[in-house]
Amino acid sequence: MKQFSEQWLPPLEAELRAVLAGNEPATAAHYGMIHYHMGWVDAEFRTVTLPAGKRLRPLLCLMACQEVGGDPVQALPAAAALEILHNFSLVHDDIEDGDERRRHRPTVWALWGVPQAINAGDAMFALAFAALQRLSTRGVAPETVLAALQLFTETCVALTEGQHLDMAFEQRACVSVDEYMRMIQGKTAALIGASVAIGGLVGGAAQGVDASLRRFGQSIGLAFQIQDDILGVWGDPTVTGKAAGADILRRKKSLPLLHALNHPVHGDAFRSFLSRPELTADDLPEAMELLARTASYEYATQQMHRLYQAGLDALREALGERAERSLLWATAQWLMHRQM
């Protein structure tokens, strides 16, 4: 996996920069905001190299292409499109959630205001489609490009559905676990599933194989989000970069907290705790005690492993005996054991 990343991250970066370049002085600041979010420049638009995320989705796309016998070079435009779409969603999420920092830096809207940040995000959304259409320049058959575009478009809609539910949940005192799972299916799992499926399409996977690859990605995406939820409550701050119990103080409706809120015995006590006008770090021991009573850590971990196993089963359907030796299998294992 490490060797694959080292091989393909540089050409992926080159593809991303080619799509997001911008070459007109009059709009340099517009593209500068995009480049800032991507970690290529600082707030004064001076060239820097900063943390830019895991690049998980494009790497999954390239891996899937290779695993079904294709050439990852052909899939680079799709990989870039998926990463640009993901980053578009982050720019808009930061605005909608009021988050002023991402990756230890001010967010785009915090620096240049909401209108400019919305516009920069809109540009990234459009350029994600432009990136995907570059598949035709890599010798990908027109019918495959159209199939990839259809799946990509469906995924864009799913992202907005997930974000709608996420924002709607903020206005509600309690949300069911089933409602939460539907939300992360759109907000997280859809794009990871599409990343694997589009890679498979470009690589020439048969329809049934590609459907199994998509199920693998969706299941792993759900497990990935639940792992994030667990780390948001019980993660080591020195590793995650977040304060201990940050999601509790934010009253974030993550799976462990929703399990506690809906607990038949201790749910009332946890709802009363979260309804306090102000929560501080001093309140965290009480919250952790309530979560221990509801066994919410155990529940979330169980759900994560259930979905992880469902993903591995789907990968076996797609790749047969090769599945356990594949890069996709290794990546799934890494995701489930990460600490940040």
C-alpha positions in Angstrom: 0.0 0.0 0.0 2.8 2.4 0.9 4.6 1.6 -2.3 1.5 2.1 -4.3 0.9 5.5 -2.7 4.4 6.6 -3.3 4.2 5.7 -6.9 0.8 7.2 -7.7 0.5 10.3 -5.5 2.9 12.4 -7.6 1.0 11.8 -10.9 -2.3 12.3 -9.1 -0.9 15.6 -7.7 0.1 16.7 -11.2 -3.4 15.9 -12.5 -5.0 17.9 -9.7 -2.8 20.9 -10.4 -3.5 20.7 -14.1 -7.3 20.8 -13.6 -7.2 23.5 -10.9 -4.5 25.6 -12.5 -6.1 28.9 -13.6 -3.9 31.1 -15.7 -5.5 34.5 -15.9 -4.1 37.3 -13.7 -7.6 38.8 -13.2 -8.8 35.6 -11.5 -5.6 34.6 -9.7 -7.1 35.2 -6.3 -10.1 33.0 -7.2 -7.8 30.1 -7.9 -5.6 31.1 -5.1 -8.4 30.3 -2.6 -8.8 26.9 -4.2 -5.1 26.3 -4.0 -5.1 27.4 -0.4 -7.7 24.9 0.5 -5.7 22.2 -1.3 -2.6 23.0 0.8 -0.5 24.4 -2.1 -0.3 28.0 -1.0 -0.6 30.1 2.2 -3.1 32.8 2.9 -0.9 35.3 0.9 -0.9 32.8 -2.0 2.8 32.0 -1.6 3.8 28.5 -2.5 4.0 26.1 0.4 3.5 22.4 1.0 1.0 21.7 3.7 -1.1 18.7 4.9 -3.7 18.0 2.3 -5.6 15.0 3.6 -5.3 11.3 3.1 -6.1 11.3 -0.7 -8.0 8.2 0.2 -10.7 8.4 -2.4 -8.4 8.9 -5.5 -6.1 6.1 -4.3 -9.0 3.7 -3.9 -10.0 4.6 -7.5 -6.5 3.9 -8.8 -6.2 0.7 -6.8 -9.5 -0.7 -8.0 -8.5 0.1 -11.6 -5.3 -1.9 -11.2 -7.0 -4.8 -9.3 -9.3 -5.6 -12.1 -6.5 -5.5 -14.7 -6.5 -1.9 -15.9 -3.8 0.7 -16.1 -4.1 3.3 -13.3 -2.7 6.0 -15.7 -6.0 5.9 -17.5 -7.9 6.4 -14.2 -5.9 9.5 -13.1 -8.6 11.9 -14.4 -11.3 10.1 -12.4 -9.1 10.0 -9.3 -8.6 13.7 -9.6 -12.3 14.3 -10.1 -13.1 12.4 -7.0 -10.6 14.3 -4.9 -11.8 17.7 -6.2 -15.4 16.7 -5.5 -14.5 15.7 -1.9 -12.7 19.0 -1.3 -15.6 21.0 -2.8 -17.8 19.3 -0.2 -15.4 20.3 2.6 -15.3 24.0 1.5 -19.1 24.1 1.6 -19.4 22.0 4.8 -17.1 24.4 6.6 -19.5 27.2 5.7 -22.6 25.3 6.6 -21.2 24.0 9.9 -19.5 27.3 10.8 -16.1 25.7 11.2 -13.4 28.2 11.2 -10.4 25.8 11.1 -9.5 22.8 9.0 -6.2 20.9 9.0 -4.9 23.4 11.6 -5.5 26.4 9.4 -8.3 29.0 9.0 -10.9 27.8 6.5 -11.5 29.5 3.2 -14.6 31.3 4.4 -12.9 32.4 7.6 -10.3 34.2 5.6 -12.2 35.5 2.5 -15.8 35.5 3.6 -18.8 33.3 2.9 -19.6 34.6 -0.6 -16.1 34.1 -2.0 -15.8 30.7 -0.3 -19.1 29.5 -1.9 -17.9 30.7 -5.2 -14.6 28.9 -4.8 -16.5 25.7 -3.9 -18.8 26.1 -6.9 -15.7 26.3 -9.1 -14.3 23.1 -7.6 -17.6 21.3 -8.2 -17.6 22.3 -11.9 -13.9 21.5 -12.3 -14.5 18.0 -10.8 -16.7 17.3 -13.9 -14.1 18.8 -16.1 -11.5 16.5 -14.6 -13.7 13.4 -15.1 -14.2 14.3 -18.8 -10.4 14.1 -19.3 -10.8 10.3 -19.2 -11.3 10.5 -23.0 -7.8 11.9 -23.4 -6.4 8.8 -21.7 -8.0 6.4 -24.3 -11.0 5.4 -22.1 -14.0 4.3 -24.3 -16.8 6.9 -24.7 -19.4 4.5 -23.2 -17.2 4.0 -20.1 -16.8 7.8 -19.7 -20.6 8.2 -19.8 -21.1 5.4 -17.3 -18.5 7.0 -15.0 -20.2 10.4 -15.4 -23.6 8.9 -14.5 -22.2 7.3 -11.3 -20.4 10.5 -10.5 -23.6 12.6 -10.9 -25.6 10.2 -8.7 -22.9 10.6 -6.1 -23.1 14.4 -6.2 -26.8 14.1 -5.4 -26.2 11.7 -2.6 -23.7 14.1 -1.1 -26.3 16.8 -0.9 -28.8 14.5 0.5 -26.4 13.4 3.3 -25.5 17.0 4.0 -29.2 18.0 4.1 -29.8 15.4 6.7 -26.7 16.3 8.7 -27.8 19.9 8.9 -31.4 19.0 9.7 -30.3 16.8 12.6 -28.6 19.8 14.2 -32.1 21.3 14.8 -33.4 18.2 16.5 -32.9 17.1 20.1 -32.8 13.4 19.2 -32.1 11.4 16.0 -32.5 7.6 15.6 -29.6 5.4 14.8 -31.3 4.4 11.5 -31.6 8.0 10.5 -28.0 8.6 11.2 -26.9 5.6 9.1 -29.0 7.0 6.2 -27.2 10.3 6.6 -23.7 8.9 6.5 -24.6 6.7 3.6 -25.0 9.8 1.6 -22.4 12.1 3.2 -19.5 9.6 3.4 -20.1 6.1 2.0 -21.5 7.2 -1.4 -18.3 8.9 -2.5 -16.0 6.1 -1.2 -18.2 3.5 -3.0 -18.1 5.6 -6.2 -14.4 5.9 -6.0 -13.9 2.1 -6.0 -16.6 1.6 -8.6 -15.4 4.2 -11.1 -11.9 2.8 -10.8 -13.3 -0.6 -11.6 -15.2 0.8 -14.6 -12.1 2.4 -16.1 -10.2 -0.8 -15.5 -12.7 -2.8 -17.4 -14.5 -4.7 -14.6 -17.6 -6.6 -15.6 -20.9 -5.2 -14.4 -21.4 -7.7 -11.5 -17.8 -7.2 -10.4 -18.1 -3.5 -10.4 -21.3 -3.6 -8.4 -19.5 -5.7 -5.7 -16.6 -3.2 -5.7 -19.1 -0.4 -5.1 -20.7 -2.3 -2.2 -17.2 -2.9 -0.8 -16.5 0.9 -0.9 -19.8 1.8 0.6 -19.5 -0.6 3.5 -15.9 0.4 4.2 -17.0 4.1 3.9 -19.7 3.5 6.6 -17.2 1.8 8.8 -14.7 4.6 8.2 -17.2 7.2 9.4 -18.1 5.2 12.5 -14.3 4.9 13.3 -14.1 8.7 13.0 -17.1 8.9 15.5 -15.3 6.6 17.9 -12.1 8.7 17.7 -14.1 11.9 18.1 -15.0 10.7 21.7 -12.2 8.3 22.7 -9.3 9.2 20.4 -5.9 10.2 21.8 -5.6 14.0 21.4 -1.9 13.7 20.7 -2.7 11.6 17.7 -6.0 12.9 16.4 -5.1 16.6 16.9 -8.6 17.1 18.5 -9.2 17.9 22.1 -10.4 14.9 24.1 -14.2 14.5 23.9 -14.4 17.3 21.3 -17.5 15.8 19.7 -19.3 15.7 23.1 -18.7 19.3 23.7 -19.9 20.1 20.2 -23.0 18.0 20.9 -22.2 16.3 17.6 -24.8 13.7 16.7 -22.3 10.9 16.0 -23.2 7.2 16.4 -21.9 6.7 20.0 -23.8 9.8 21.2 -27.0 8.8 19.4 -26.8 5.3 20.8 -26.6 6.9 24.3 -29.4 9.3 23.6 -31.7 6.5 22.5 -30.7 4.1 25.3 -33.9 2.7 27.0 -32.5 3.1 30.5 -30.0 5.9 30.5 -31.2 7.9 27.5 -33.0 10.4 29.6 -30.0 11.2 31.7 -27.8 11.6 28.6 -30.4 13.9 26.9 -30.5 16.0 30.1 -26.7 16.2 30.1 -26.6 17.4 26.5 -29.4 19.9 27.0 -27.3 22.0 29.4 -26.8 25.6 28.1 -23.0 25.2 28.3 -20.7 22.3 28.2 -17.0 22.5 29.2 -14.1 20.1 29.6 -15.0 19.9 33.3 -18.2 18.1 32.3 -16.5 15.4 30.2 -15.9 12.9 33.1 -19.7 12.8 33.7 -20.3 12.3 30.0 -17.8 9.5 29.8 -19.5 7.8 32.8 -22.9 8.0 31.1 -21.4 6.6 27.9 -19.9 3.8 29.8 -23.3 2.9 31.3 -24.9 2.8 27.9 -22.0 0.7 26.4 -21.9 3.1 23.5 -18.3 2.4 22.7 -18.9 -1.3 22.5 -22.0 -0.7 20.3 -20.2 1.6 17.9 -17.2 -0.7 17.7 -19.5 -3.7 17.0 -21.3 -1.8 14.1 -17.9 -0.7 12.7 -16.7 -4.3 12.6 -20.0 -5.5 11.1 -19.7 -3.1 8.2 -16.0 -3.8 7.8 -16.8 -7.5 7.4 -19.6 -6.8 5.0 -17.1 -4.8 2.9 -14.6 -7.6 2.9 -17.3 -10.1 1.9 -18.2 -7.8 -1.1 -14.5 -7.6 -2.1 -14.3 -11.4 -2.1 -17.3 -11.4 -4.4 -15.5 -9.0 -6.7 -12.0 -10.5 -6.7 -12.4 -14.1 -5.6 -9.3 -15.7 -4.2 -7.2 -12.7 -5.0 -9.2 -10.5 -2.6 -7.1 -11.0 0.5 -3.9 -10.3 -1.4 -5.2 -7.1 -2.9 -4.3 -3.5 -2.2 -8.0 -2.8 -1.5 -8.0 -5.4 1.3 -4.8 -4.0 2.8 -6.3 -0.5 2.7 -9.5 -1.6 4.4 -7.4 -3.2 7.2 -5.4 0.0 7.6 -8.5 2.1 7.8 -9.9 0.0 10.6 -6.8 0.2 12.7 -5.9 3.9 12.2 -5.8 6.2 15.2 -6.4 9.6 13.4 
